Amino acid sequence: MPNQQQVLAIDPDNVPETLCDGQFNISVIGQLATLTFTHWRPNAPQLFQGTIVPSAVVRARIVLTVQNLFALREFLNGFIQTVETGTTPAPATGGATKH
């Protein structure tokens, strides 16, 4: 990607972290990829009747370009290698597309 420069990241909406410890999926339509994340939660009405029936509830969807999906893959591969080898962690940034 030609002439990319790091841009200051801000969080004016104070976006919260969301726990997604369930199944996930990727779907691609055209040049956009949608990452869908779930979290297992008990069904509330049945829970209050004394029965635990878990459901995979969609908690987050992230849409990005296929180009950024590839950049995310490269970032995660590099980061995982540093964690596995115990070396200095990779910088906490990925390859964003300049718009």
N, C-alpha and C positions, 0 to 999 in steps of 0.2 A: 504494500500500500504506500503510495508516494507521499512524502512530506507530511507525515502525521506528527502532531505535537501534543504533549500532555496538556489537558485543559483542567483547571481547578474544578473539583467536584463539590457541589453544595447540596444541602438537604433542607430546603425551605419549608417543606411540608412535614418534616420530621417523620418520615416513613418508618413504621415500626417493623421489627423483625417478626417473622411469622414461622412458627414451628411446623415443619412439613416432614414428618417421619413415617411416611407411607409410600404408596406406589407413586410413580411418576411416568410421564409419557412425553414424547415429542411428535408433533405433527407438522408437516411442511406443505404449504400451499403457495405456489409461485416462489417468490423470493423472501417469504416470511416464514419463520419457524415459531411455533408456539410450544413452550415448555409448560406442562401442567403438573402441579404438585398436590398431593393429598396428605391427609393426616387421619389416623384411625381414631374415631370417637364412638362412644356408646350411643345408641338410639335413646334419646331423652325420655320419651313416654314409657318405653319398656324398662329403662333403668329405674324409674320410680316405682315400677311394679316388681322390682327385685330381680329382673333378668337383664343380663348384659348381652346385647346384640351389637357388635361393632359394625361401623360403616366407614368406608374410605371417603371422607368429605374433601372436596376440592377446596384448598386454602389459598392457592396462588396460581396465577397464569402470567407468564412473561413472554412477550412477543418480541422477537428480534430478527434482523435480516439473516439470511443464510450465511452471508459473509461474516457477520459477527458470531454466528453459531460456530463456524470454523475457528475463529479467533478464541472463543470460549474453550473449545476443545484443546487447542494448543496451550492455553493458559492453565487449564486443569491438569493436562499431562505433565507440564513442567512443575507445577506446584506439588502434585502427588509424588513425583520423583524426589523432590527436595524433602518432603515429609518422610518418605520411605528410607532415604539415605541418612537422614538426620543432619543434613547440611543446612546452611543459612536459608530461610524461607525466601521464596520468590517475592518480588514486589507485589503488593495487593492491588494490582491494576491489570486490566486486560486490554485487548486491542479494539478500541472503539473506532467506529467509522466516522470520518469527518463529513459533516453535512453542509 
